[in-house]
Amino acid sequence: MSYDFGLINNPEFNLNFDSDSDSYSDASSESEKEPNNNNNKTSRNKSKKIIYDNCEIYYKEKLIGICSRSRFNWYLRKNIANKLSDNSLELLFDPVFKSDSNAQNKQVRRKNMCYCCGETNNLVKFASVPTEYKKYFPMEWKSHNSFDILSLCRDCSDDARSVYTDKIKDFEKKYNVSRHNYLDHVKQNSKLLIKSIKKKEENNIPTTDLVNKLTNLLGYYPSTDQMENISKESDKKEYDDTVCPEEYVIKKICELEGNKGIEKFIREWKDYFVKEMEPDEIPEDFYFVNYDHN
């Protein structure tokens, strides 16, 4: 994994200055852990969570980056930095910087609040570029990237995930792909028929019609063992060497436009977030693209 700057000359270490990047996750998984009911919502409003530690990293007395508490402690455990204060340290090695603009953006502090409504309680991390797509980015584009992550309250996170569903459908329509392409319908229908046949047999109900349908579908009538095997088989399949619509979309973008296409894709998602969610503010580095692949 590569980073725009902060690569230590010693290959044993990878230095990551992304702000609080150690624990990035799509907020959807956190939001779904708690049922959405009024009593729970009341308890949510009393929960205050720090999303960004904003620990400072210095080199030769110059601030060069912001990191999470876990990353801060990691530098100290590895004895590759001196602790200046409870929230700052100085590196003991020479970091490698790729560009001045990158270094500048690494110094941006994130606020512990919902960027949409200003709420400071119930904060979760929301991926403005969905991780369902990002995990299929070309390897050189993959990294923990604070510029794609926003802190939102749970309610705004739920709203954002809801409006994102429409955008996902737009991309599927644009590239003519859907979940339908990844289902083996013969296996799917065979499993349903076998299940129905077994149920009717248990209740001594005639199965002639279902047996005929299954025979026509498979071209033969399976034995009991064959039925068991079919029932256990997955009815999912690959489509154009991809396992889901998100992977297919990224594959097509890379084939048609290469790295420029990925950059446009990232920008399009961020523009969509701003348009649909109308945040009170956005981080100053939100639109920074943390890659040198142009």
KEMIPA-130476 format. One record per residue (C-alpha): residue number from 1; residue in one letter; chain; x, y, z. Coordinates in nm, 2 decimals. Example, Ala and Ser with C-alpha at 12.3 -4.5 7.8 and 13.67 -1.06 7.14 Angstrom:
BEGIN
- 1, A, A, 1.23, -0.45, 0.78
- 2, S, A, 1.37, -0.11, 0.71
***
This chain:
BEGIN
- 1, M, A, 0.00, 0.00, 0.00
- 2, S, A, 0.14, 0.34, -0.09
- 3, Y, A, 0.08, 0.68, 0.05
- 4, D, A, 0.13, 1.03, -0.09
- 5, F, A, 0.40, 1.11, 0.16
- 6, G, A, 0.54, 0.98, 0.48
- 7, L, A, 0.71, 0.67, 0.35
- 8, I, A, 0.99, 0.59, 0.58
- 9, N, A, 1.32, 0.50, 0.42
- 10, N, A, 1.33, 0.19, 0.63
- 11, P, A, 1.09, -0.05, 0.44
- 12, E, A, 0.98, -0.21, 0.77
- 13, F, A, 0.75, 0.08, 0.84
- 14, N, A, 0.47, 0.25, 0.65
- 15, L, A, 0.39, 0.59, 0.77
- 16, N, A, 0.03, 0.71, 0.74
- 17, F, A, -0.06, 1.07, 0.82
- 18, D, A, -0.42, 1.04, 0.72
- 19, S, A, -0.62, 1.20, 1.00
- 20, D, A, -0.76, 0.92, 1.22
- 21, S, A, -0.74, 0.68, 0.93
- 22, D, A, -0.67, 0.37, 1.14
- 23, S, A, -1.04, 0.30, 1.21
- 24, Y, A, -1.21, 0.42, 0.90
- 25, S, A, -1.53, 0.23, 0.82
- 26, D, A, -1.85, 0.28, 0.63
- 27, A, A, -2.10, 0.43, 0.88
- 28, S, A, -2.37, 0.19, 0.75
- 29, S, A, -2.25, -0.10, 0.96
- 30, E, A, -2.25, 0.11, 1.28
- 31, S, A, -2.59, 0.26, 1.21
- 32, E, A, -2.75, -0.08, 1.16
- 33, K, A, -2.63, -0.21, 1.50
- 34, E, A, -2.90, -0.03, 1.68
- 35, P, A, -3.27, -0.06, 1.60
- 36, N, A, -3.43, 0.27, 1.49
- 37, N, A, -3.70, 0.33, 1.76
- 38, N, A, -3.79, 0.63, 1.96
- 39, N, A, -3.65, 0.50, 2.29
- 40, N, A, -3.32, 0.42, 2.13
- 41, K, A, -3.31, 0.76, 1.96
- 42, T, A, -3.34, 0.93, 2.30
- 43, S, A, -3.05, 0.73, 2.43
- 44, R, A, -2.85, 0.80, 2.11
- 45, N, A, -2.87, 1.18, 2.18
- 46, K, A, -2.68, 1.13, 2.50
- 47, S, A, -2.40, 0.95, 2.34
- 48, K, A, -2.09, 1.16, 2.26
- 49, K, A, -1.82, 1.00, 2.06
- 50, I, A, -1.48, 1.14, 1.95
- 51, I, A, -1.42, 1.06, 1.59
- 52, Y, A, -1.11, 1.26, 1.53
- 53, D, A, -0.82, 1.27, 1.78
- 54, N, A, -0.63, 1.53, 1.57
- 55, C, A, -0.29, 1.44, 1.71
- 56, E, A, -0.01, 1.64, 1.57
- 57, I, A, 0.30, 1.51, 1.40
- 58, Y, A, 0.61, 1.73, 1.37
- 59, Y, A, 0.94, 1.70, 1.19
- 60, K, A, 1.22, 1.94, 1.26
- 61, E, A, 0.98, 2.16, 1.47
- 62, K, A, 0.74, 2.19, 1.17
- 63, L, A, 0.38, 2.05, 1.17
- 64, I, A, 0.36, 1.80, 0.89
- 65, G, A, 0.06, 1.59, 0.97
- 66, I, A, -0.25, 1.50, 1.18
- 67, C, A, -0.31, 1.14, 1.29
- 68, S, A, -0.53, 0.93, 1.52
- 69, R, A, -0.45, 0.84, 1.88
- 70, S, A, -0.38, 0.48, 1.78
- 71, R, A, -0.13, 0.59, 1.52
- 72, F, A, 0.02, 0.83, 1.76
- 73, N, A, 0.08, 0.55, 2.01
- 74, W, A, 0.21, 0.33, 1.74
- 75, Y, A, 0.49, 0.57, 1.66
- 76, L, A, 0.59, 0.59, 2.02
- 77, R, A, 0.58, 0.21, 2.06
- 78, K, A, 0.81, 0.17, 1.76
- 79, N, A, 1.05, 0.43, 1.91
- 80, I, A, 1.04, 0.63, 1.58
- 81, A, A, 0.92, 0.95, 1.74
- 82, N, A, 0.96, 1.15, 2.06
- 83, K, A, 0.66, 1.26, 2.26
- 84, L, A, 0.63, 1.64, 2.28
- 85, S, A, 0.30, 1.65, 2.46
- 86, D, A, -0.01, 1.44, 2.52
- 87, N, A, -0.13, 1.53, 2.17
- 88, S, A, 0.20, 1.59, 1.97
- 89, L, A, 0.52, 1.41, 1.87
- 90, E, A, 0.82, 1.46, 1.66
- 91, L, A, 0.95, 1.21, 1.41
- 92, L, A, 1.30, 1.06, 1.45
- 93, F, A, 1.34, 0.97, 1.08
- 94, D, A, 1.33, 1.16, 0.75
- 95, P, A, 0.99, 1.13, 0.59
- 96, V, A, 0.95, 1.14, 0.21
- 97, F, A, 0.71, 1.40, 0.08
- 98, K, A, 0.57, 1.36, -0.27
- 99, S, A, 0.42, 1.71, -0.31
- 100, D, A, 0.38, 2.03, -0.11
- 101, S, A, 0.00, 2.03, -0.17
- 102, N, A, -0.03, 1.69, -0.02
- 103, A, A, 0.17, 1.78, 0.28
- 104, Q, A, -0.05, 2.09, 0.32
- 105, N, A, -0.37, 1.89, 0.31
- 106, K, A, -0.24, 1.64, 0.56
- 107, Q, A, -0.23, 1.92, 0.82
- 108, V, A, -0.61, 1.98, 0.81
- 109, R, A, -0.78, 1.91, 1.14
- 110, R, A, -1.13, 1.75, 1.13
- 111, K, A, -1.41, 1.86, 1.36
- 112, N, A, -1.58, 1.63, 1.59
- 113, M, A, -1.93, 1.72, 1.48
- 114, C, A, -2.19, 1.62, 1.21
- 115, Y, A, -2.09, 1.81, 0.90
- 116, C, A, -2.45, 1.82, 0.79
- 117, C, A, -2.64, 1.95, 1.09
- 118, G, A, -2.37, 2.04, 1.35
- 119, E, A, -2.47, 1.78, 1.60
- 120, T, A, -2.18, 1.67, 1.83
- 121, N, A, -2.34, 1.35, 1.97
- 122, N, A, -2.40, 1.01, 1.81
- 123, L, A, -2.12, 1.06, 1.56
- 124, V, A, -2.02, 0.79, 1.31
- 125, K, A, -1.78, 0.79, 1.01
- 126, F, A, -1.95, 0.81, 0.67
- 127, A, A, -1.77, 0.72, 0.35
- 128, S, A, -1.86, 0.98, 0.09
- 129, V, A, -1.72, 0.74, -0.17
- 130, P, A, -1.89, 0.41, -0.09
- 131, T, A, -1.66, 0.14, 0.03
- 132, E, A, -1.86, -0.10, -0.18
- 133, Y, A, -1.70, 0.06, -0.49
- 134, K, A, -1.37, 0.17, -0.34
- 135, K, A, -1.26, -0.18, -0.25
- 136, Y, A, -1.25, -0.26, -0.62
- 137, F, A, -1.03, 0.04, -0.71
- 138, P, A, -0.70, -0.04, -0.87
- 139, M, A, -0.44, -0.12, -0.61
- 140, E, A, -0.25, 0.22, -0.66
- 141, W, A, -0.57, 0.40, -0.56
- 142, K, A, -0.64, 0.20, -0.25
- 143, S, A, -0.54, 0.36, 0.08
- 144, H, A, -0.69, 0.48, 0.41
- 145, N, A, -0.80, 0.82, 0.29
- 146, S, A, -0.93, 1.08, 0.53
- 147, F, A, -1.05, 1.30, 0.25
- 148, D, A, -1.33, 1.06, 0.17
- 149, I, A, -1.45, 1.03, 0.52
- 150, L, A, -1.69, 1.26, 0.71
- 151, S, A, -1.83, 1.25, 1.06
- 152, L, A, -2.21, 1.25, 1.06
- 153, C, A, -2.46, 1.20, 1.33
- 154, R, A, -2.65, 0.87, 1.31
- 155, D, A, -2.97, 1.04, 1.17
- 156, C, A, -2.78, 1.22, 0.89
- 157, S, A, -2.58, 0.90, 0.82
- 158, D, A, -2.91, 0.71, 0.78
- 159, D, A, -3.04, 0.99, 0.55
- 160, A, A, -2.72, 0.99, 0.34
- 161, R, A, -2.73, 0.61, 0.30
- 162, S, A, -3.09, 0.64, 0.18
- 163, V, A, -3.02, 0.90, -0.09
- 164, Y, A, -2.71, 0.70, -0.19
- 165, T, A, -2.93, 0.41, -0.30
- 166, D, A, -3.06, 0.62, -0.59
- 167, K, A, -2.71, 0.71, -0.70
- 168, I, A, -2.60, 0.35, -0.69
- 169, K, A, -2.90, 0.26, -0.92
- 170, D, A, -2.80, 0.54, -1.15
- 171, F, A, -2.45, 0.39, -1.20
- 172, E, A, -2.60, 0.04, -1.25
- 173, K, A, -2.83, 0.19, -1.52
- 174, K, A, -2.55, 0.38, -1.68
- 175, Y, A, -2.33, 0.07, -1.71
- 176, N, A, -2.62, -0.17, -1.78
- 177, V, A, -2.57, -0.40, -1.49
- 178, S, A, -2.77, -0.51, -1.19
- 179, R, A, -2.79, -0.78, -0.92
- 180, H, A, -2.99, -0.98, -1.17
- 181, N, A, -2.67, -1.04, -1.37
- 182, Y, A, -2.52, -1.23, -1.08
- 183, L, A, -2.79, -1.48, -1.02
- 184, D, A, -2.79, -1.83, -1.17
- 185, H, A, -3.16, -1.85, -1.23
- 186, V, A, -3.16, -2.22, -1.32
- 187, K, A, -3.01, -2.30, -0.98
- 188, Q, A, -3.22, -2.05, -0.80
- 189, N, A, -3.55, -2.19, -0.95
- 190, S, A, -3.43, -2.55, -0.91
- 191, K, A, -3.37, -2.49, -0.54
- 192, L, A, -3.72, -2.34, -0.50
- 193, L, A, -3.88, -2.63, -0.68
- 194, I, A, -3.69, -2.89, -0.48
- 195, K, A, -3.80, -2.72, -0.16
- 196, S, A, -4.16, -2.72, -0.27
- 197, I, A, -4.15, -3.08, -0.38
- 198, K, A, -4.01, -3.19, -0.04
- 199, K, A, -4.27, -2.99, 0.15
- 200, K, A, -4.55, -3.14, -0.05
- 201, E, A, -4.42, -3.49, -0.02
- 202, E, A, -4.40, -3.45, 0.36
- 203, N, A, -4.77, -3.36, 0.36
- 204, N, A, -4.87, -3.63, 0.10
- 205, I, A, -4.97, -3.38, -0.16
- 206, P, A, -4.92, -3.47, -0.53
- 207, T, A, -4.61, -3.32, -0.69
- 208, T, A, -4.66, -3.42, -1.05
- 209, D, A, -4.67, -3.06, -1.17
- 210, L, A, -4.36, -2.96, -0.98
- 211, V, A, -4.17, -3.27, -1.09
- 212, N, A, -4.24, -3.19, -1.45
- 213, K, A, -4.13, -2.83, -1.41
- 214, L, A, -3.80, -2.94, -1.24
- 215, T, A, -3.74, -3.20, -1.51
- 216, N, A, -3.80, -2.95, -1.79
- 217, L, A, -3.57, -2.69, -1.61
- 218, L, A, -3.28, -2.93, -1.56
- 219, G, A, -3.33, -3.17, -1.85
- 220, Y, A, -3.35, -3.46, -1.60
- 221, Y, A, -3.51, -3.54, -1.27
- 222, P, A, -3.25, -3.54, -1.00
- 223, S, A, -3.20, -3.82, -0.75
- 224, T, A, -3.24, -3.76, -0.37
- 225, D, A, -2.86, -3.71, -0.34
- 226, Q, A, -2.85, -3.48, -0.64
- 227, M, A, -3.14, -3.27, -0.48
- 228, E, A, -2.94, -3.24, -0.16
- 229, N, A, -2.63, -3.12, -0.36
- 230, I, A, -2.84, -2.87, -0.56
- 231, S, A, -3.00, -2.73, -0.24
- 232, K, A, -2.65, -2.66, -0.09
- 233, E, A, -2.51, -2.50, -0.40
- 234, S, A, -2.49, -2.12, -0.43
- 235, D, A, -2.72, -1.96, -0.69
- 236, K, A, -2.47, -1.67, -0.74
- 237, K, A, -2.25, -1.65, -1.04
- 238, E, A, -1.99, -1.42, -1.19
- 239, Y, A, -2.06, -1.17, -1.46
- 240, D, A, -1.79, -1.06, -1.70
- 241, D, A, -1.53, -1.17, -1.44
- 242, T, A, -1.68, -0.96, -1.17
- 243, V, A, -1.87, -1.07, -0.85
- 244, C, A, -2.11, -0.77, -0.81
- 245, P, A, -2.24, -0.46, -0.99
- 246, E, A, -2.00, -0.24, -0.79
- 247, E, A, -1.69, -0.43, -0.92
- 248, Y, A, -1.83, -0.42, -1.27
- 249, V, A, -1.88, -0.04, -1.26
- 250, I, A, -1.52, 0.01, -1.15
- 251, K, A, -1.39, -0.23, -1.41
- 252, K, A, -1.57, -0.05, -1.69
- 253, I, A, -1.46, 0.29, -1.57
- 254, C, A, -1.10, 0.18, -1.57
- 255, E, A, -1.13, 0.02, -1.91
- 256, L, A, -1.29, 0.33, -2.06
- 257, E, A, -1.12, 0.62, -1.88
- 258, G, A, -0.84, 0.48, -1.67
- 259, N, A, -0.72, 0.69, -1.37
- 260, K, A, -0.90, 1.00, -1.49
- 261, G, A, -1.22, 0.80, -1.48
- 262, I, A, -1.16, 0.70, -1.11
- 263, E, A, -1.09, 1.06, -1.02
- 264, K, A, -1.41, 1.17, -1.19
- 265, F, A, -1.60, 0.89, -1.01
- 266, I, A, -1.47, 1.02, -0.67
- 267, R, A, -1.57, 1.38, -0.76
- 268, E, A, -1.91, 1.27, -0.88
- 269, W, A, -1.99, 1.10, -0.54
- 270, K, A, -1.87, 1.40, -0.34
- 271, D, A, -2.07, 1.64, -0.56
- 272, Y, A, -2.38, 1.42, -0.51
- 273, F, A, -2.33, 1.42, -0.13
- 274, V, A, -2.31, 1.80, -0.12
- 275, K, A, -2.61, 1.84, -0.35
- 276, E, A, -2.84, 1.59, -0.17
- 277, M, A, -2.73, 1.64, 0.19
- 278, E, A, -2.66, 2.02, 0.18
- 279, P, A, -2.41, 2.01, 0.47
- 280, D, A, -2.36, 2.31, 0.69
- 281, E, A, -1.99, 2.29, 0.60
- 282, I, A, -1.74, 2.05, 0.45
- 283, P, A, -1.37, 2.00, 0.55
- 284, E, A, -1.14, 2.22, 0.35
- 285, D, A, -0.96, 1.91, 0.21
- 286, F, A, -1.28, 1.73, 0.11
- 287, Y, A, -1.22, 1.77, -0.26
- 288, F, A, -0.85, 1.70, -0.24
- 289, V, A, -0.76, 1.39, -0.45
- 290, N, A, -0.49, 1.21, -0.27
- 291, Y, A, -0.33, 1.04, -0.57
- 292, D, A, -0.05, 1.11, -0.82
- 293, H, A, -0.18, 0.90, -1.11
- 294, N, A, -0.27, 1.17, -1.37
***
